[in-house]
């Protein structure tokens, strides 16, 4: 007998028919002797509908009241799924985040989990019930309802799995696993049977939308095995676990990409201590996140050129700030480009294989794709290229590293 935590997203519970289908799946797991906890999101579109209602009354809804409103979406789903399970002869009990006592900090709309009291859940499991928990929400020390922000239901599921020391946390979604890259860009993309936490963290941070990075971080920290599966078809999905002895067989596990990139450059900055802080400090003060950074000393060795990337939504305000800073520093020129993308190779096998970067650069050069910036880590190589080369670049690298071929035994 195993203890399994399953999470179903909004599309998986988007109608009564889909809720009944989820109940049938959950019942099959319980009937084979497993203890099951189910974490659910609000029905598809419900959270957006509630936000729209709030904004008809306040342009910027008061965060505490918005959390009270948004938490009702999951409350509907847990009750309906519990009813569906009971109707199928599977005893079930629903709980809001507050009832489970998912304790969070008081950062409304983006709270972080501090502790979970799993006693009530354990008691129900021992009594033979399926426990259905509202994802995305908790309660702070003042007794106020909080929500966890984007990807919160995934994080709820992983946190509950950690608290219960579950054998596996299964994330059911509208895809059947983690692929070597987005199949919409490269039709030859292959579903991975397994991937390490390190690789999944990089994929999530670099643009992969399968899992939210917070949930992967949480699972890695508490050593909770994760599995990504489809709500709509049967299959083994992709297991996200810890590095094993087979990782050296695969140099690259996947290719991630981000379309939402913009590049800013300040030319002719005086090359002196503290100049990087003077450039990036004002950017950071406005909560704009900087990603890749490149600094080159000029030919006269007295000036430097400084380039960095930001999210495309932050391009205009970052450019305005940089122009003011450049004037203060006496820099020669400020340039920007919001038509770039980032493509990244990810794989723990990079640690034990040389020549990955060289092959990547040669493959792109053969297709006439110019690299604008490069960033590396132990298990990742990222390049910035012109937006028009995104799909060609991804397909080229996918072929160059044989990612469309079946994995060898």
N, C-alpha and C positions, 0 to 999 in steps of 0.2 A: 504494500500500500504506500502510495506517495502523497505528499501534500503539494498541490499545484495551485498557483495563483494565475488566473487568466484575466487579461484586460481586453475589453472590446471598445473600439472607438465609435464615433458618432455615426459613420456610415454603416457599421455592423449592427446598430440598434436603431436605424433610421425609420423603421415602420413596425407595426404590430407583427407583420409577417416575418420580418428579420429578427425581431425579439424572440418570436417563437422558434425560429431556426437556431438562435443562440442557445435557448433553453434546451433544445434537443441535443445539441453538441455537449453542453455542460452535463446533462443527464447521462450521456454515454460514458463520460469520464467517471462520474460517481458510481454508475452501475458496475464498472470494472473494479471498484473497491478503493478508488482514490478519494481523498479529502480535497474539496475544491472551494476556493475563494474566488469570487468574480468581482472585478473592478470595472465599472462602466463610465463612459462619458455621457453627456447629454445627447439626445437624438440629433441627428445631422441637421444643422441650420438653426437649432434652438438657441444656442449661445449668441449667435449673431442677431437673432430676432430680439432677444432680451436687451442686448446692447443698444439696438436701434430704438427700442422703447425708451430706454433711459435717456438717450441723447435728444429725444423729443422734449424732454423736461429740463435737462441741463446739458450744455455743450460739453462740459467736462464733468461727468457725474462724480459725486462725492464717493471716494474709494470705498469707505466702509459700507455704504448703502448699495453700491454696485456689487460688492461681494455677496451681500444678502440676496440680491436679485439673481445673480448668476448661479448661485448654488442651488436654486430651485430646478434648474435644468436636469442635473444628475438625480435629484430627488424623485422626479417623475420616472426616470429610467429604472432606478433600483426597485421601485414599487412594481412597475409593470413586469420587469423580468422575474421578480419573486412570484408574482401571480402566475406567470407563464410556467414557471418551474412547478409550482404547486399543482396547477391544472394537469401537468403531465405526470403527477404522482411522485414528484421529487420535493421533499420538504425543504423550504428555503426561508431565510430571514434577511431583511434588508437593513442597512445601517447608513446613516449619513456620516460624513467625516467627523462631526462633533460627537456622535454616538459611539463611534469607535475610539474616540479621543485621540485623533491625529493632531497632536500639539504642534503648532507652528509659531514662528515669530509674528509680529504685528504689521508686517509690510503688506498691506492690503493690495490685492491684484497681482502680487508677485511674491507671496510668502514662501518661506522655506521650512521644511519639516524639521522639528527638533526631537520628537519622541512619539512613539505609538504604544498605547496600552492595548495589547492583543488578547487580554483575558476573556472578554466577551466572545470574541471570534473563536478562540480555542474551545470554549465551552460549547458553542453551537456545533463546531466541527465534531467534537467528541459525541454529541447527541445525534449525529448522523445528518445534520442539515448542511445545505449549501449556503454559504454566507455571501451576500451581495452588497458590495460597498460602493458608495459614491466616490468617484475619482475627482481630482482637481480641487478638493476642498479640505479644510481642517478647521481648527479653532485655536485662538490664542489664549494666553493666560488670563485675559480679562473676560473670556467667554464669548468673544466676538467671532463670527464666522469669517474665515479668510479663504482666498483662492490662491492657487499656486502659479498662475500664469500659463503661458504657452507650453504645451506638452505636459501639463500638470497631471493628467490621468495616468500617463506612462510612469511618471515619478511616484504617484500614489501607489501604483501596483508594485513597483520595485521596492518601495519602502515597506509595504505590508509584507511582501515576500521575505525581506530581510528580517523584519520583526518576528515572523513566524518560523524563520529558518526553513523556508520552503525548498523543496527539491528542485523546482524550476519555476520561473516566471515566464508565462507565455503571452506575447503581445500579438493579438489578432488585429489585422488591419486589411486594407484593400489590395495589398500586394502579398505574394506568396513567399516572400523572403528577401534577403539582401542580395543584390545583383552586382556583378563586376563593374557595371556602370548603369546609367539610366537607359532602359530598353527603348525609350522613346527617341533617344539620340542614336544609340547603336543597337539595331535589332538583333545582333549576334551576341548581346550581353548574356552571360550565364549566371544562373542562380548558384550562390555559394552554399555548400552544405554546412560550413562552419567558418567563423571568423573570430579573431581574438578581440578582447576588449580594447586593446591599444588601437587596433586598426579601425574598429567601429567608432571610437572616439574621434579619430582623425577624419573618418568619412563624414560623421555628423557635423563636425566643426567646419568642414570644407564644402558643405553644401548638400550632402545627402539628406533627403527628407524622410527617410524610413523611420528613424527614431530621433527623439529630441536628445540633445547632448546631456542635459541634466539627468535624465533617467539612466543613461549609459554610465555616467560618472558615479551615480549612486550604486548601480549594480556592481561596478568594478570595485568600489570602496568596500562593500559588504560581501563581495564574492557570491553574488546571486547569479546563477546561470540564466541567461536570457534566451528566448527562442522567438523569432518572428515568423508568424504564420498567416495564412489567408483565412478570412471569415467565410469566404464564398466557395472554396474548393479544398479538398483534402490534400494533405502532403506533410512532409516532415519539416518544411520551412528551413530556416537558417539558425543554427545554434551559435550564440555569442558566448564564448567561454575564455578560459585562460590559456596562455601559450602552451602548446604541446610539442612533442618531439618531431612532428611532421612539418612544422612551419618552414624549415629550411628548403623543403621541396618546392615551395612556391615563392618566387622572388617578389611578385606583385599580386596583391589580392583584389585590388579594384582601382577604379579611376573616378575621382569626385571632381565636380566642377561647380563654379559659382558664376552666375550671370550678373550678379548685383555688385559689380566692382567699379571703382573709379580711382584714378591716379592723379596725384598732385606733385608738382616739382617746383622747388625754389632754386634758382641758379645764382651763382656768384655770391654765396653767403660767406662772410668772413670766417676763416677756419681758425676757431679759437675755442677753448674749453667752455662748455655749457651751451653751445649753439644748438645742439639737438633739443635740449630742454626748452630753450627759448622759442623754438619752432613748434614743438609738440605740446608744450605746457598749455597754451591757450586753447588748443584743440581738445585736450583732455578735460579742461575745465567746463566745456560745454557738453560733456558726456558723449563725445564722438569717439568711437573705437577705431584705432589704427591697426592695420594688419601687417602688411609687408613693408619693410623699410630698407632703402639702399642709400648709402652716402659715398660719394666719390670726391677725392681731393682734386682740385683743378690743376691745369698744367703749370700755372704760376706758383703753386703750392701755398698760396696765401688765401685762397677761397675754396669753397666746397659746393658741390651740387647735392641737394637733399631731396629724395623722392620717397613718397609713401602712398599707401592705398587705404581707402575708406569704403564703407558701404555706399552704394550709388545714391541712396536717399539722403546721405549726409554730404554729398559732393558740393552743392551750392553754398551751404553755410561754412563748410571747411575752407572752400576757396576764398570766401570773403574774409575769414579770419586770417588765412595765410597771407593775403595781400597786405593787410594791415601790419602783420608781423614783419613781412619783407621790407616794408618802408622803414620800420623802426630799425631793422638790422642793416639797412643800406644795401640790400641784395639787388642783383642786376635785373632779374625777371622772374615772374611766376607763370607757370603753365599748368594746364589741367586737361584731363581726357576722361570722359565718362562713357566711352565706348570700348571698354576692355573687359576681359573675362579672365578667370583663374582656372587652370586645369592642374590637377594634382594626382600623382601616382602614390599609392599607399600600399605598404607591405612590410611585415616584420622581417621577411627574408632579406630585405636590404642590408641588414646588419651583417650578413655572412656572404653577400654576393657583391663583387666589384663590377663597375661598368654600367650600372643602371642609368645614371645621369647621362653618360656619354651616349648610350643607345637612345635615350629619350630625345636628346638634343639633335642627334643625327636624323632620327625619324621625322621630327618636325621640320628640320632644314630641307630634307628631301622633298617635302610638300610645299616648300616656299613659305613656311610659317615663321615669322620673325618673333623671337622671344624678347619681351620688353623688361621683365624682371624675373629673378629666380630666388627661391627660398627653400631651404632644406632642413630636415631634422633626421633623427636616426631612422625613422620608418616612413618618411614622406619627402617628395620633391614636388614643389609647386612652381608653375611658370605663369606669368601674365602675358597674354597675347591679345591681338585685336579681336573684337567681338565677332567679326565676320568669319573667323577661323575656328570658332568653338566646336561645331559639330565635326568638321574635318579633323581637327586636332584630336578629339576624343576617339574617333574611329581609327585614326592612324595609330595612336598609341595602343588601343585595344588590340589591333592586329599585330603590332610590333612585339608585344609581350605575350601573345598567344592566349589572351584571356577568354576567347570564344571557344577554345578547345576543351573537351571533357577533362576533368581532373584525373591524373593518373593514380592508380591504386598504390 
